[in-house]
Amino acid sequence: MSAPDADGTATADGSPRRSSNGFVGDVWVNFKRWNLKAVRNPFVLVVSLAQPVIFLVLFTEVFGQVAGGAVNRGIPGISYETYLVPAIAVQVSLAAAVTSGIGLVNDIENGMFEKVLVSPMNRTAVFVGKTAAEVFRIAIQVSIILGLGVALGADIATGVPGAVAIVGVGILFSLWFVSLSNSIAVITKDQESTIIAANLLQFPLLFLSSAFLPLETLPSWIQTFARFNPVTYGVDTARALMLDRDVMTVIEVSRFEGAMNTLVPGVAVLLGLALALGAVAVVLLSRASSSKVQ
């Protein structure tokens, strides 16, 4: 009968040792660990939520009248608060996803990641559990933004089911950037580099999209960039649920009815990105070894 090696990671015949928890058990262990880590360091959670809240309040109070006129030319009959809330919901997903890679770098720097690598846990389960914990927190943060938006005067035309669906869109949107953030962390193995790279992407993606103003009011080069910008698809998908109408401006779809002409292509693009970048992140984590992580 084969026995574990001295390091406990492989059996005598060279095959990798498997965790006794199974895949689901490994996911649950990592889900609990990352949530406990967040509770013990709430500063990052507060900061990732504070920035979108500031944007929501400032944009509605300072730019509401000016931007509201532009919005009403594109989508008549809605307030700027209603137009903006889906964008802020996506922004909070993006900001929270940035912290994912930072948390992984912290694990790398304090040696915890190396311990995980030499453990018998399934590495895909490690990534899934970590992502599930972050998604859970993102769902809470997006819900807070929706509640605050309604308090400021925003109207969710689709009611409570629409609000729940917007939370789902925020989660789906966050998955691709969580994967990207973790990939950057594994490649750089440096907290400052991960923060700089993530923030360097975050703000151009937000402002070069349909987040804050209708695309037709923006320069043509921004409209071109927005066609390839994931934020545009996330915001338009959430906004379609908010307004219960078709608001997609970068892809012409007419096969369905009403908001579905936005929801179907938007969800398809976000799901494709999440699967592609999630696969990249899992591959990078799987290829990582304790000799590469210092």
N, C-alpha and C positions, 0 to 999 in steps of 0.2 A: 504494500500500500504506500502511496506517495505521501510525503510529509512536507510541511512548509519549510522554506529556507529560513536562514537565521534572521533575515530582515522581515519575514512574515508576508512577503508579497508574491511568492511563487512556490509551487509545489516542487518536489524532487525531480519530476520529469520535465521541468522547465515551463509548464503551462501556468498562466497567471492565476493567483489565488482569487477566489470570488468571495464577495461579502455574503455573510449569512443572512443579511436583511433582505436580499433580493433587490430588484430595480426600484420598486415602489418604496421599500423601506429606506433605501439610500436617498431617494428624492425627499422623503419626509425628514430624514435626519438633517439634510442640508437646508431644507425649508425652515426648520426650527432654528438652526444655528444662525442663519442670516437675519432672521427676524429678531432673535435675541441680541444679536450684534447691533442692529439698528436701534432697539430700545435702549441699549446701554450708551449709545452715542446719538442722541436725538438731534444734535446740532445740524448734521447734514440734512436730515429730513425737513427741519424747519427752514433752512436756507433754500432748499430746492422747491419748497412751497411758497416761501415769502416772495421770491422774485416774480412768479406769475401773478400773485395777488397784487403786488405793486403795479404791474403792468395793467391789470384789469381796472384797478381804481384810477390810476393816472390817465390811461387812454380814454376811459369813459368820461372822466371829469374835465380833463384838460383839452382833449381833442374831439370830444363827443360831437359838438355842434358842427365843426368843420368837416370831420370825417363822416358824420351822419348824412350830410348833403350828398357826398359822393356815393355812399351806400344806397341811398334812396333813388339815385339815378339808375343804379344797376339792379337793385332789388327793391321796388317800391313798397312802402307800407310797413317797414320794420325799423325798430330803434337800433342805434349803434350798439347798445348793450346786448341785444339779442344777436346781432351780427358778430360781436367780438367774443362772446363766451365760448363758442366752439374752438376758436383759435387759442384761447387761454387754456382750455382743457388739453389741447394738443401740446401746448407749450409746457404745461406741468408734466406731461408724460415724457417730453424730451429732456427737461431739466432733471427729472428723477432718474431717467435712464443714464444720464451722464455720470451719476454717482455710482453706477454699477461697476464700471471699470476701476474707479477710484478705490472701491472696497476690495476688489481683487488685487490691486497693486499693494494695498495695505497688508493683505494676506501674504503676498510674495515677500514684502519687506520684513515682516515679523516671523517668517519661517513657517507659517501655517499652511501655505499653499504646497510647500515641499512635503509636509506631512500628509496632506491629502493625496498627493501624487503617488506616494509609496504605500498608501493604504489600499486595501482590497476593494474599495468602493468603485462602482461603475462610473467612469468619467463622464459619460453622457448624463447619468443621474445627478452627478455633482453640479453640472451646468443647469440642468432642468430644475433642480431644487433651488438653486440660487436665483434663477430667473423667476420661479414661482413666488418666492418671497418678495422680490422686487415688484412683480405684477400686483401682488396683494396690496402693497403699500401704495402703488400708483392708483389703484382702484379707489382707495380711500381718499387720496389727494384730489383726484378728478371729481369725486362726489362733493368734496368741500367746495371746489371751484364752482360747480353747478349750483349748489345751494347759495353761495355768495352772489353769483350772477343773478339768480332769481330775486334775491333780496335787493339788488341794485336796480331791478326793473326789467330784466330779461324775461322773455316768454318762451317756454318750450312748447311748441305747437303740438307735439306728439305725446305730451304728458309724461307720466311716470315711466311707461314702457320706453318712450324715446330717451329719457334721461338714463335709464339702465343701458340702453343700446349705445349711447354716447360714451358711457364708461367703458363698454366693451370695445368701442373704436379706439379709445385712449390706450387701452391695454394692447390691442393689436398693433397700433402704431408704435408703441414703445418697444416692441419685441425686436425690431430691426436695429434700433439704436442701442439697446441693451447688448445685442450681439456684437455690434460694431465697437462699442465701448470696451467690452471684454477682450475682443481681438486686439485692440490697440494696447490694452494693459499687458496681455501676454507677450506682445511683440516688443514693447518699450521697457517693461518691467520697472517703470519709473513713474512716481506719482505726478510730478510736475509735468512731465511730457504728456501723460494721459489727460490731465486737466486742460492743458493748453490745446491739445489736438481736438478734444471734445468741444471745448468752448469756441474754438476757431470755426468749427462746423455749425454749432448751434445757432448763432445769431444770423449769419448769412442765409441759412436755410429758412429761418422764420421770416425775415424781412423780404426775401426774394420769393415770395409765395402770395397766395390769396388770403393770408392770415388777417391782415389789418385793414386792407382796402381791396375793393374789387379789381381784378386784373386789368379791366379795360381802362381804368384810370391811371395805370402805371406805364412807364416807358416800355417800348416794344421789346427791348433786350431782356427786361425783367419777365415779361410775358413768355418769352422763349425759354428762359431758364426755368420758369415755374412749371413748364410742361414735363420736366425731368426731375422735379423736386418732390420727394416723398411727402414733405409737409403740406403741399398743395392738396394731395390726395387725402391725407388725414383730415385736414381742416374742412375740405369740401364734403367729405363723407359725414363728419360730425355735424356740419352746418345743414346738410340735407335732412338729418334727423331732427335738428333744432327747428327748422322752418317747415318741414314736411313738404318739400318741393325739390325739383331738380335744380341744382346750383353748379353742376360741373361745367367748368369753362375751358378745360384743357383737352378734354376728349369728348367728341360728339357721339353720344349714344342715344338711340331712339327706339330700341327694341322693346323697352319696358314702359311702365307708366309712372309718371311723377317722380318722386324721390328715388325710385329704384334705378332710374337712369344714371344717378350719381352713386348710389350705394353699391351696385354690382361691380362697376369698374374700379371704384375706390377700394373696396374690400379685396378684390382680386390683386391689385397692385401691392397693397400692404401685406397681404398674405404671402405673395411671391417673394417680396423682399425679406420678410421674416424667416421664411424657410431657407432662402439662399444664404443669408448672412448668419443664421443660426447654425447651418451646416459648417460654414467656415469657422465659426467660433468653436464648435465641438471638435473639429479636426485639429485646430491649433492647441486646444487643451489636451487632446489625446496625444499629440506629438511632443508635448512638453515633458521634460524629464527633470529629475532632481539635479542632474549635473548641469542643466541649462539655467536653472533658477537659483540665483545667488542671493 
